[in-house]
Amino acid sequence: MRMQHNLERLLLIFLILGLVGCGYALVGRASNIPEDVKSVYLAPFENETNRSQIDQILTQAIANELVTRRRFSLASTVAEADATLRGAVTQFRVTPVSFGRDGRADEYEITIVAEMRFQRTDSEEILWEASNYTFRENYEVDTDDTSFIDLEDFALEETSIRFAQTMVSSLLEGF
């Protein structure tokens, strides 16, 4: 019993040393954005889809995420900013992915595709760009409910939050 306990301790020590030695780092800690970029102007998104308000919903979600991360302050004009973040939603799809026994869809996938560009305001140097940034997320619908409610608007609000989180992580980490 004592030997097994010592073996477990030794294994734990090697695991910790392995994590430290292999360059393990917390996600969101690194940044490929120059330190002198401190303020960002977030241009309102363009909407090239038929889905109304998606541009406004995503712009608001990204603004909230940028403020939450505290890496940048948001500037109210381009002139006040070190960099500008621009985006255009190029595709929006809602696709059924699974069906209940009655044939009605009980799970959908939201797909958002956007063109993103983060650039310095003074030189227009591109600091980060994603010409085909794609985000997908599923949401479920209760098909047993007799008063069917379209949950697409609610799902879009929730999806936009996670879109913003992953997009800002990609921007900061250079993916």
C-alpha positions as CSV (number, residue, x, y, z in Angstrom):
1,M,0.0,0.0,0.0
2,R,2.8,2.4,0.9
3,M,4.7,1.6,-2.3
4,Q,1.6,2.3,-4.3
5,H,1.2,5.7,-2.5
6,N,4.8,6.6,-3.3
7,L,4.4,5.5,-6.9
8,E,1.3,7.8,-7.2
9,R,3.3,10.7,-5.7
10,L,6.2,10.1,-8.1
11,L,3.8,10.0,-11.1
12,L,2.2,13.2,-10.0
13,I,5.6,14.9,-9.7
14,F,6.6,13.8,-13.2
15,L,3.2,15.0,-14.6
16,I,3.7,18.4,-13.1
17,L,7.3,18.6,-14.3
18,G,6.2,17.5,-17.7
19,L,3.5,20.2,-17.9
20,V,5.9,22.9,-16.8
21,G,8.7,21.7,-19.1
22,C,6.6,21.3,-22.3
23,G,5.7,25.0,-22.5
24,Y,2.2,24.6,-21.1
25,A,0.5,28.0,-20.8
26,L,-3.0,29.2,-20.1
27,V,-5.1,30.1,-23.1
28,G,-5.6,33.8,-23.5
29,R,-2.4,34.9,-21.9
30,A,-0.3,35.3,-25.0
31,S,-0.8,38.1,-27.5
32,N,0.5,38.8,-31.0
33,I,-0.8,42.4,-30.8
34,P,1.9,45.0,-30.2
35,E,1.8,46.4,-26.7
36,D,1.4,50.0,-28.0
37,V,-2.1,49.2,-29.3
38,K,-4.2,50.2,-26.3
39,S,-7.4,51.6,-27.8
40,V,-9.6,50.1,-30.4
41,Y,-12.4,51.5,-32.5
42,L,-15.0,48.8,-33.2
43,A,-16.7,49.7,-36.5
44,P,-20.3,48.6,-36.7
45,F,-20.4,45.3,-38.5
46,E,-21.7,45.2,-42.1
47,N,-24.5,42.7,-42.9
48,E,-24.3,41.0,-46.2
49,T,-27.0,38.4,-45.3
50,N,-30.8,38.3,-45.2
51,R,-30.8,37.9,-41.4
52,S,-31.9,41.2,-39.9
53,Q,-30.0,42.6,-36.9
54,I,-27.1,40.1,-36.9
55,D,-24.7,42.9,-37.5
56,Q,-25.9,44.8,-34.5
57,I,-26.0,41.7,-32.3
58,L,-22.4,40.7,-33.2
59,T,-21.1,44.2,-32.9
60,Q,-22.5,44.5,-29.3
61,A,-21.2,41.0,-28.3
62,I,-17.7,41.8,-29.5
63,A,-17.7,45.2,-27.8
64,N,-18.7,43.5,-24.5
65,E,-16.0,40.9,-25.0
66,L,-13.3,43.5,-25.7
67,V,-14.3,45.4,-22.5
68,T,-14.4,42.2,-20.5
69,R,-10.9,41.1,-21.6
70,R,-9.5,44.5,-20.5
71,R,-6.7,44.3,-23.0
72,F,-8.0,47.4,-24.9
73,S,-10.1,50.3,-24.2
74,L,-12.9,51.1,-26.7
75,A,-12.6,54.4,-28.6
76,S,-15.6,56.2,-29.8
77,T,-14.0,57.5,-33.0
78,V,-11.3,56.2,-35.3
79,A,-9.2,59.3,-34.5
80,E,-9.0,58.3,-30.8
81,A,-7.9,54.7,-31.6
82,D,-4.6,53.0,-32.1
83,A,-6.4,50.3,-34.1
84,T,-9.7,49.5,-35.8
85,L,-11.6,46.3,-35.8
86,R,-13.9,45.9,-38.8
87,G,-16.2,43.0,-39.7
88,A,-18.8,41.9,-42.2
89,V,-21.2,39.0,-41.8
90,T,-21.1,37.2,-45.1
91,Q,-23.2,34.2,-44.3
92,F,-25.8,33.2,-41.8
93,R,-27.4,29.7,-41.8
94,V,-29.7,27.8,-39.6
95,T,-29.7,24.1,-40.5
96,P,-31.6,21.3,-38.8
97,V,-29.2,18.6,-37.5
98,S,-31.5,16.1,-35.7
99,F,-35.1,15.2,-35.8
100,G,-37.6,13.8,-33.3
101,R,-39.9,10.8,-33.8
102,D,-42.6,13.1,-35.3
103,G,-40.2,14.3,-38.0
104,R,-39.8,17.8,-36.6
105,A,-36.3,19.2,-36.1
106,D,-35.3,19.1,-32.4
107,E,-31.8,20.5,-32.9
108,Y,-30.4,23.2,-35.2
109,E,-26.9,24.4,-36.1
110,I,-26.3,28.1,-36.5
111,T,-23.4,29.0,-38.8
112,I,-22.0,32.5,-39.0
113,V,-19.2,33.4,-41.5
114,A,-17.5,36.8,-41.3
115,E,-14.7,38.7,-42.8
116,M,-12.6,40.3,-40.0
117,R,-9.8,42.8,-40.1
118,F,-7.8,44.4,-37.2
119,Q,-5.5,47.2,-38.4
120,R,-3.5,50.2,-37.1
121,T,-5.3,53.4,-37.7
122,D,-2.2,55.5,-38.4
123,S,-0.5,53.2,-41.0
124,E,-3.4,50.8,-41.9
125,E,-0.9,48.0,-41.2
126,I,-3.0,44.8,-40.8
127,L,-2.4,43.2,-37.4
128,W,-4.8,40.3,-37.8
129,E,-7.2,39.2,-40.5
130,A,-9.6,36.4,-41.0
131,S,-11.3,36.5,-44.4
132,N,-13.5,33.5,-43.8
133,Y,-14.0,33.3,-40.0
134,T,-16.5,30.6,-39.4
135,F,-18.4,29.9,-36.2
136,R,-20.9,27.0,-35.6
137,E,-23.0,26.2,-32.6
138,N,-26.0,23.9,-32.0
139,Y,-29.2,24.7,-30.1
140,E,-32.0,22.4,-29.2
141,V,-35.8,22.9,-29.6
142,D,-38.3,21.3,-27.4
143,T,-40.6,19.5,-29.9
144,D,-42.8,18.1,-27.1
145,D,-44.0,21.6,-26.2
146,T,-47.5,22.1,-27.8
147,S,-46.9,25.9,-27.9
148,F,-43.9,25.8,-30.3
149,I,-41.8,28.9,-29.8
150,D,-39.1,29.9,-32.4
151,L,-35.9,30.0,-30.4
152,E,-33.7,31.3,-33.2
153,D,-33.5,34.9,-31.9
154,F,-32.6,33.6,-28.4
155,A,-30.1,31.2,-29.9
156,L,-28.5,33.9,-32.0
157,E,-28.0,36.1,-28.9
158,E,-26.3,33.2,-27.1
159,T,-24.3,32.2,-30.1
160,S,-23.1,35.8,-30.6
161,I,-21.5,35.8,-27.1
162,R,-19.5,32.7,-27.9
163,F,-18.7,34.0,-31.4
164,A,-17.2,37.1,-29.8
165,Q,-15.3,35.1,-27.2
166,T,-13.6,32.9,-29.8
167,M,-13.1,35.7,-32.3
168,V,-11.4,37.9,-29.7
169,S,-9.2,35.0,-28.5
170,S,-8.2,34.4,-32.1
171,L,-7.3,38.0,-32.5
172,L,-5.3,38.2,-29.3
173,E,-3.5,34.9,-29.9
174,G,-2.9,35.3,-33.6
175,F,-4.8,32.2,-34.8
